[in-house]
């Protein structure tokens, strides 16, 4: 169990603020007036039943969707109609509910993709693999090798990821996100489909990424034992609206959360 953060009394500690965000697709309301913040250095969980709007919220944060109303402020700047590549350059990395890897490419090459936005050599030099492009690739490959060692997957560094079991594919996807050196790491159900041992490994890596690298993490997860053990704070959505926000202890004892999600008579 992680020790709770101290109450936030410093607005400079806010890395990202979601302010009254609504999202509509025609007549369908995916999000309605949702507000919460993510503090620097914390693990922030977003939970709720299926269809609550959790993934839609992550999509708004990293630019896949643009809020119909409201605003998102990241590192003190309002981001309006931000594109995913702009979000990535700005320090937001993302993993997906369904693994999104290049299945025919190796583990190393998939993680190297995460370094592409960090590369400065022009396309011409990269195409020729000559001069500054070679020097830059060597430096970036060293970073990727360090990530592979951190995730304890050197034995699959040359293996095409399509041949890997699901749990290792999720680990490779985490590695690709880490290669971007994000300020904010968004994890969409990082433990979905995993067995108990794989979940324990992933939980350990998430904690180490947060504590050793100082990376702020926001995650969607349905396993409540994982959420309660990992998270500093939890925001709960239901039908696109926020119904609770607080520490794990506060949230799991909230009557609205119990009725809407936990399914235990209060």
C-alpha positions in Angstrom: 0.0 0.0 0.0 1.3 3.4 -1.0 1.4 6.2 1.7 -1.1 8.9 0.9 0.0 12.3 -0.5 -0.3 15.3 1.7 -3.3 17.6 0.9 -2.5 19.9 -2.0 -2.1 23.5 -0.8 0.1 24.6 -3.7 -1.6 25.2 -7.1 1.9 24.9 -8.7 1.7 21.2 -7.9 -1.0 20.7 -10.4 0.3 19.1 -13.6 -3.0 18.8 -15.4 -6.4 20.3 -14.8 -9.7 19.1 -16.4 -12.2 21.9 -16.0 -15.9 21.3 -16.7 -15.2 19.1 -19.7 -18.1 17.8 -21.8 -17.9 15.6 -24.9 -20.8 14.9 -27.2 -21.1 12.8 -30.4 -24.2 14.1 -32.0 -26.9 13.4 -29.4 -24.8 11.1 -27.3 -23.2 12.6 -24.2 -19.9 10.8 -23.4 -18.8 13.3 -20.7 -20.8 16.0 -18.9 -19.2 18.8 -16.9 -16.3 16.7 -15.5 -13.6 18.5 -13.4 -10.6 17.1 -11.6 -6.8 17.6 -11.4 -3.7 15.5 -11.6 -0.8 16.5 -9.3 2.8 16.2 -10.1 4.3 12.9 -8.9 1.1 11.1 -8.1 -0.7 8.0 -9.4 -4.2 9.1 -10.2 -6.9 6.4 -11.0 -10.0 7.0 -13.1 -12.6 4.3 -12.4 -16.2 3.6 -13.2 -18.5 1.0 -14.8 -18.3 0.2 -18.5 -19.5 3.1 -20.5 -18.8 5.7 -17.8 -16.6 7.8 -20.1 -13.1 6.8 -18.7 -11.4 6.2 -22.1 -13.2 9.2 -23.6 -11.6 11.3 -20.9 -8.1 9.9 -21.6 -8.8 10.6 -25.3 -9.6 14.2 -24.5 -6.4 14.6 -22.4 -4.1 13.4 -25.1 -5.9 14.9 -28.1 -7.7 12.0 -29.8 -10.9 13.8 -28.9 -11.5 17.5 -28.5 -13.9 18.5 -25.7 -17.2 20.0 -26.8 -17.1 22.3 -23.8 -14.7 23.1 -21.0 -10.9 23.1 -21.1 -7.8 21.1 -20.2 -4.8 22.9 -18.8 -1.4 21.0 -19.0 1.7 22.4 -17.3 0.0 25.8 -17.0 -1.1 26.1 -20.6 -4.6 25.6 -22.0 -4.6 23.0 -24.7 -7.4 23.5 -27.2 -7.8 21.1 -30.1 -4.5 19.6 -29.3 -3.4 16.7 -31.6 -1.9 13.5 -30.2 1.5 14.1 -31.7 1.5 17.6 -30.1 0.5 16.1 -26.8 3.4 13.5 -27.1 5.9 16.3 -27.8 4.6 18.2 -24.9 5.1 15.3 -22.5 2.0 13.1 -22.5 2.5 9.4 -23.4 -0.3 6.8 -23.7 -0.9 3.1 -23.7 -4.2 1.6 -25.0 -6.8 -0.8 -23.7 -6.1 -3.0 -26.7 -2.4 -3.5 -27.4 -1.3 -1.2 -30.3 2.1 -2.5 -31.3 3.8 -3.3 -34.7 3.4 -7.1 -34.5 6.0 -7.9 -37.1 8.7 -5.7 -35.5 10.9 -6.7 -32.6 10.6 -5.6 -29.0 13.6 -3.3 -29.4 12.3 -1.7 -32.6 8.8 -1.1 -31.1 10.3 0.7 -28.2 12.6 2.6 -30.5 9.4 4.0 -32.1 8.8 5.9 -28.9 12.1 7.7 -29.4 11.1 9.0 -32.8 9.8 12.4 -31.5 13.2 12.9 -29.8 15.2 12.5 -32.9 16.5 15.6 -34.6 18.4 14.3 -37.6 16.5 15.1 -40.8 14.7 12.4 -42.9 17.4 12.5 -45.5 20.1 11.5 -43.0 17.9 8.9 -41.4 17.2 7.4 -44.7 20.9 7.1 -45.6 21.8 6.1 -42.0 24.8 8.3 -42.3 26.5 11.1 -40.3 24.5 12.6 -37.5 21.7 10.1 -37.9 24.0 7.2 -36.9 25.3 9.1 -33.8 21.8 10.0 -32.8 20.5 6.5 -33.2 23.2 5.0 -31.1 22.4 7.5 -28.3 18.6 6.7 -28.5 19.3 3.0 -28.7 21.2 3.2 -25.4 18.1 4.7 -23.7 15.9 1.9 -25.2 18.3 -0.8 -23.9 18.1 0.7 -20.5 14.3 0.6 -20.6 14.5 -3.1 -21.7 16.7 -3.9 -18.8 14.4 -2.0 -16.4 11.3 -4.0 -17.6 13.4 -7.2 -17.4 12.8 -8.2 -21.0 16.3 -8.5 -22.5 15.5 -12.1 -23.5 12.8 -10.9 -26.0 14.6 -7.8 -27.3 14.9 -9.3 -30.8 11.6 -11.2 -30.8 8.7 -10.0 -33.0 6.1 -8.8 -30.6 3.4 -10.7 -32.4 4.9 -13.9 -31.1 4.9 -12.8 -27.5 2.2 -13.7 -24.9 -0.3 -10.9 -24.1 1.3 -10.0 -20.7 4.7 -9.3 -22.3 3.1 -7.3 -25.2 1.6 -5.1 -22.5 5.0 -4.7 -21.0 6.5 -3.7 -24.4 3.8 -1.2 -24.9 4.7 0.3 -21.5 8.3 0.4 -22.6 7.4 2.3 -25.8 5.5 4.9 -23.7 8.4 5.3 -21.3 10.8 5.8 -24.2 9.0 9.1 -24.8 10.2 10.3 -21.3 6.7 11.6 -20.5 5.8 14.0 -17.7 2.3 12.4 -17.7 1.8 8.7 -18.5 -1.7 7.6 -19.3 -2.4 3.9 -18.9 -5.7 2.5 -20.2 -6.4 -0.7 -18.4 -2.7 -1.8 -18.2 -3.6 -5.1 -16.5 -6.6 -6.1 -18.5 -6.4 -9.8 -19.5 -3.5 -10.6 -17.3 -3.1 -13.4 -14.8 -2.2 -12.7 -11.1 1.5 -12.9 -11.6 1.5 -10.6 -14.6 -0.6 -8.1 -12.7 1.8 -8.1 -9.8 4.7 -7.5 -12.2 2.9 -4.6 -13.9 1.9 -3.1 -10.6 5.5 -3.2 -9.5 6.7 -1.5 -12.7 4.1 1.2 -12.4 5.2 2.0 -8.9 8.9 2.0 -9.9 8.2 4.3 -12.9 6.4 6.7 -10.6 8.9 6.6 -7.7 12.2 6.1 -9.5 11.6 8.2 -12.7 9.3 10.7 -11.0 6.7 10.1 -13.7 3.1 11.2 -13.0 0.7 8.4 -13.8 -3.1 8.5 -14.6 -4.6 5.0 -15.1 -7.9 3.4 -15.9 -8.3 0.0 -14.1 -11.2 -2.3 -13.2 -9.3 -4.4 -10.6 -10.2 -2.5 -7.4 -7.5 -4.2 -5.4 -5.0 -2.8 -7.8 -6.6 0.6 -7.7 -6.7 0.8 -4.0 -3.1 -0.3 -3.6 -1.5 1.8 -6.3 -3.4 5.1 -6.3 -2.9 8.3 -4.4 -6.3 9.6 -5.4 -9.2 8.2 -7.4 -11.9 10.0 -9.5 -15.1 8.0 -10.2 -17.2 8.5 -13.3 -20.7 7.2 -14.0 -22.6 7.9 -17.3 -20.0 10.5 -18.1 -20.4 12.5 -14.9 -18.1 12.6 -11.9 -19.7 11.1 -8.8 -16.7 11.0 -6.4 -13.1 12.2 -6.0 -10.7 11.5 -3.2 -8.3 9.1 -1.6 -8.9 5.3 -2.1 -10.3 5.1 1.4 -12.7 8.0 0.9 -13.9 6.7 -2.5 -14.5 3.1 -1.5 -16.7 4.2 1.4 -18.7 6.7 -0.7 -22.4 5.5 -0.9 -22.7 6.7 -4.5 -19.7 4.7 -5.6 -20.9 1.6 -3.8 -24.3 1.9 -5.5 -23.0 2.7 -8.9 -19.9 0.5 -9.1 -18.7 -1.5 -6.2 -22.0 -3.3 -5.8 -21.8 -3.8 -2.1 -24.8 -2.8 0.1 -23.8 0.0 2.3 
